[in-house]
Amino acid sequence: MAPATLEKTEKSMSPVSAGRTTQMNTRIDASLKKRGDRIFARAHRTPTQMVRSLWNYADRHADSPQAIDDLLTFLEEEPSASEADCRLQSMQEARQTVGCFFQTWGIDPSVPKPYESLSDYLDALREEEALESLREQGYAL
C-alpha cells in the first residue's frame, strides 16, 4: 500500500528548527506502528525523531542519490543466513557479557513480579518516570 501524506505547515515551537515545520501524516499497518513505537521507545527515540533522522540523512546526502538508495535497500532487505548467524552470535556474546557484569556486581537479573518480561518491567518504569515528571511540573497529582 503506497503511503498517503497530508501536510500542514505551522510555525515551529521546537528546538529542531528556527524556520517552519511541516506535519506529515502517513498510513502504516497498525501492528507495525505499535511494534515500531515500542522498539523506538526502548532506544529512547520517538517516531518523530526517527522520521527527522531519515530526512536529515537524505538532506546530508542530497548530492548522492546512491547513498540514499543504499540505505533504503539495507533497511528493506532481509539479512542473509550468514548475517543472521553473525548477528545472533553477537547478541549471544553480548548477553554473556551482561551476565558476567551482573554476576560480578551482585545484580539479580530476574524480572520483578508481577511483570512477565523485562520489556514489561522497563515500560512500567518509563511510565512511572513520565508520571513523576508530570507531577513535578504540576500536571498530575
FISETOR-366872 format. One record per residue (C-alpha): residue number from 1; residue in one letter; x, y, z. Coordinates in pm, 1 decimal, padded with zeros to 6 digits, m for minus. Layout:
<bados>
bado n NUM&res a&east X&north Y&up Z .
...
</bados>
This chain:
<bados>
bado n 1&res m&east 00000.0&north 00000.0&up 00000.0 .
bado n 2&res a&east 00152.3&north 00333.6&up m00101.4 .
bado n 3&res p&east 00179.2&north 00587.7&up 00179.3 .
bado n 4&res a&east m00056.1&north 00881.7&up 00159.2 .
bado n 5&res t&east 00052.8&north 01211.6&up 00308.2 .
bado n 6&res l&east m00129.9&north 01518.7&up 00424.0 .
bado n 7&res e&east 00077.3&north 01822.6&up 00508.4 .
bado n 8&res k&east 00000.7&north 02107.9&up 00746.4 .
bado n 9&res t&east 00250.6&north 02390.3&up 00780.5 .
bado n 10&res e&east 00288.4&north 02564.0&up 01114.6 .
bado n 11&res k&east 00533.1&north 02790.8&up 01294.5 .
bado n 12&res s&east 00793.1&north 02582.1&up 01477.1 .
bado n 13&res m&east 00791.9&north 02578.8&up 01855.8 .
bado n 14&res s&east 01058.1&north 02310.2&up 01885.3 .
bado n 15&res p&east 01436.0&north 02344.8&up 01905.9 .
bado n 16&res v&east 01465.3&north 02137.9&up 01585.8 .
bado n 17&res s&east 01447.1&north 02432.8&up 01350.5 .
bado n 18&res a&east 01421.2&north 02809.7&up 01367.1 .
bado n 19&res g&east 01212.7&north 02804.1&up 01048.9 .
bado n 20&res r&east 00880.8&north 02647.8&up 00967.7 .
bado n 21&res t&east 00790.4&north 02284.3&up 01018.2 .
bado n 22&res t&east 00557.1&north 02059.0&up 00827.7 .
bado n 23&res q&east 00335.5&north 01794.8&up 00981.1 .
bado n 24&res m&east 00328.8&north 01468.0&up 00786.2 .
bado n 25&res n&east 00059.4&north 01205.6&up 00822.8 .
bado n 26&res t&east 00113.9&north 00868.2&up 00663.6 .
bado n 27&res r&east m00071.6&north 00538.6&up 00658.2 .
bado n 28&res i&east 00110.1&north 00241.3&up 00807.7 .
bado n 29&res d&east m00001.6&north m00102.4&up 00923.6 .
bado n 30&res a&east m00130.0&north m00058.3&up 01282.1 .
bado n 31&res s&east 00058.4&north m00356.7&up 01426.4 .
bado n 32&res l&east 00383.5&north m00248.0&up 01256.8 .
bado n 33&res k&east 00339.7&north 00102.1&up 01403.0 .
bado n 34&res k&east 00280.3&north m00038.2&up 01750.7 .
bado n 35&res r&east 00587.2&north m00264.3&up 01729.0 .
bado n 36&res g&east 00799.2&north 00019.1&up 01590.6 .
bado n 37&res d&east 00687.6&north 00261.4&up 01863.0 .
bado n 38&res r&east 00789.6&north 00008.9&up 02130.5 .
bado n 39&res i&east 01126.3&north m00052.2&up 01966.7 .
bado n 40&res f&east 01193.4&north 00320.6&up 01928.5 .
bado n 41&res a&east 01096.7&north 00379.3&up 02292.7 .
bado n 42&res r&east 01346.6&north 00115.6&up 02405.1 .
bado n 43&res a&east 01606.9&north 00307.2&up 02202.7 .
bado n 44&res h&east 01489.7&north 00630.9&up 02371.2 .
bado n 45&res r&east 01363.7&north 00768.9&up 02040.9 .
bado n 46&res t&east 01025.3&north 00887.2&up 01919.9 .
bado n 47&res p&east 00874.7&north 00812.1&up 01579.0 .
bado n 48&res t&east 00916.0&north 01182.2&up 01500.3 .
bado n 49&res q&east 01288.2&north 01165.1&up 01577.5 .
bado n 50&res m&east 01322.2&north 00861.7&up 01353.0 .
bado n 51&res v&east 01148.1&north 01037.3&up 01062.0 .
bado n 52&res r&east 01358.2&north 01350.1&up 01115.7 .
bado n 53&res s&east 01673.8&north 01136.1&up 01113.9 .
bado n 54&res l&east 01578.6&north 00985.1&up 00778.5 .
bado n 55&res w&east 01503.6&north 01326.2&up 00629.3 .
bado n 56&res n&east 01828.7&north 01470.2&up 00771.3 .
bado n 57&res y&east 02019.9&north 01177.6&up 00621.7 .
bado n 58&res a&east 01860.2&north 01245.0&up 00283.3 .
bado n 59&res d&east 01945.1&north 01614.9&up 00314.7 .
bado n 60&res r&east 02309.2&north 01543.4&up 00402.8 .
bado n 61&res h&east 02335.1&north 01310.1&up 00102.3 .
bado n 62&res a&east 02141.9&north 01527.7&up m00143.3 .
bado n 63&res d&east 02426.6&north 01503.0&up m00393.9 .
bado n 64&res s&east 02444.9&north 01125.3&up m00363.4 .
bado n 65&res p&east 02118.0&north 00953.7&up m00453.5 .
bado n 66&res q&east 02311.1&north 00625.8&up m00443.6 .
bado n 67&res a&east 02377.6&north 00670.0&up m00068.9 .
bado n 68&res i&east 02004.8&north 00713.1&up m00009.2 .
bado n 69&res d&east 01922.4&north 00414.0&up m00227.8 .
bado n 70&res d&east 02185.8&north 00204.1&up m00046.4 .
bado n 71&res l&east 02035.5&north 00296.4&up 00292.9 .
bado n 72&res l&east 01681.9&north 00209.9&up 00181.8 .
bado n 73&res t&east 01799.4&north m00116.9&up 00028.9 .
bado n 74&res f&east 01976.6&north m00203.8&up 00354.8 .
bado n 75&res l&east 01667.3&north m00116.2&up 00560.2 .
bado n 76&res e&east 01429.7&north m00313.0&up 00338.0 .
bado n 77&res e&east 01628.5&north m00630.2&up 00274.5 .
bado n 78&res e&east 01624.8&north m00938.2&up 00491.1 .
bado n 79&res p&east 01965.3&north m01034.7&up 00627.8 .
bado n 80&res s&east 02129.9&north m01336.9&up 00466.6 .
bado n 81&res a&east 02162.5&north m01655.3&up 00669.0 .
bado n 82&res s&east 02529.3&north m01581.5&up 00741.7 .
bado n 83&res e&east 02445.1&north m01224.7&up 00851.4 .
bado n 84&res a&east 02166.0&north m01355.2&up 01072.9 .
bado n 85&res d&east 02403.8&north m01610.5&up 01226.2 .
bado n 86&res c&east 02663.6&north m01339.4&up 01285.2 .
bado n 87&res r&east 02403.3&north m01112.6&up 01448.5 .
bado n 88&res l&east 02279.3&north m01398.6&up 01665.2 .
bado n 89&res q&east 02633.4&north m01479.1&up 01775.7 .
bado n 90&res s&east 02692.8&north m01110.9&up 01860.7 .
bado n 91&res m&east 02372.5&north m01099.9&up 02061.9 .
bado n 92&res q&east 02468.6&north m01418.1&up 02249.5 .
bado n 93&res e&east 02812.8&north m01274.2&up 02328.1 .
bado n 94&res a&east 02653.9&north m00950.0&up 02448.3 .
bado n 95&res r&east 02412.6&north m01143.0&up 02669.8 .
bado n 96&res q&east 02701.8&north m01339.3&up 02816.1 .
bado n 97&res t&east 02895.1&north m01016.5&up 02882.1 .
bado n 98&res v&east 02595.5&north m00862.4&up 03057.3 .
bado n 99&res g&east 02550.9&north m01180.4&up 03261.1 .
bado n 100&res c&east 02914.2&north m01161.7&up 03375.3 .
bado n 101&res f&east 02867.6&north m00795.0&up 03465.9 .
bado n 102&res f&east 02557.2&north m00874.3&up 03672.5 .
bado n 103&res q&east 02736.0&north m01159.9&up 03848.2 .
bado n 104&res t&east 03046.7&north m00950.2&up 03920.0 .
bado n 105&res w&east 02842.8&north m00668.8&up 04073.3 .
bado n 106&res g&east 02590.8&north m00891.8&up 04251.2 .
bado n 107&res i&east 02294.0&north m00776.2&up 04045.0 .
bado n 108&res d&east 01989.1&north m01002.4&up 04035.2 .
bado n 109&res p&east 01883.2&north m01010.5&up 03667.8 .
bado n 110&res s&east 01542.1&north m01166.4&up 03734.2 .
bado n 111&res v&east 01232.1&north m00970.2&up 03637.6 .
bado n 112&res p&east 01040.7&north m00835.7&up 03939.0 .
bado n 113&res k&east 00690.8&north m00974.9&up 03992.4 .
bado n 114&res p&east 00420.0&north m00917.7&up 03862.0 .
bado n 115&res y&east 00592.9&north m00842.1&up 03530.3 .
bado n 116&res e&east 00616.2&north m01118.6&up 03271.2 .
bado n 117&res s&east 00916.1&north m00980.3&up 03086.5 .
bado n 118&res l&east 01197.0&north m00732.1&up 03123.6 .
bado n 119&res s&east 01034.3&north m00526.6&up 02847.8 .
bado n 120&res d&east 00709.3&north m00501.0&up 03050.6 .
bado n 121&res y&east 00908.4&north m00401.2&up 03359.0 .
bado n 122&res l&east 01105.0&north m00133.3&up 03169.9 .
bado n 123&res d&east 00782.8&north 00000.5&up 03013.3 .
bado n 124&res a&east 00636.0&north 00034.0&up 03364.9 .
bado n 125&res l&east 00949.4&north 00215.8&up 03485.5 .
bado n 126&res r&east 00926.8&north 00459.1&up 03192.7 .
bado n 127&res e&east 00559.4&north 00525.1&up 03266.5 .
bado n 128&res e&east 00643.1&north 00582.7&up 03633.6 .
bado n 129&res e&east 00921.8&north 00822.8&up 03537.5 .
bado n 130&res a&east 00693.3&north 01015.1&up 03299.8 .
bado n 131&res l&east 00421.0&north 01040.7&up 03564.7 .
bado n 132&res e&east 00671.2&north 01165.5&up 03821.8 .
bado n 133&res s&east 00790.7&north 01428.1&up 03574.9 .
bado n 134&res l&east 00429.6&north 01541.1&up 03517.3 .
bado n 135&res r&east 00380.4&north 01561.9&up 03895.1 .
bado n 136&res e&east 00693.3&north 01774.9&up 03933.7 .
bado n 137&res q&east 00561.4&north 02010.0&up 03665.8 .
bado n 138&res g&east 00221.7&north 02029.6&up 03835.2 .
bado n 139&res y&east 00032.7&north 01847.1&up 03559.9 .
bado n 140&res a&east m00056.9&north 01538.9&up 03763.3 .
bado n 141&res l&east m00147.1&north 01461.0&up 04123.4 .
</bados>
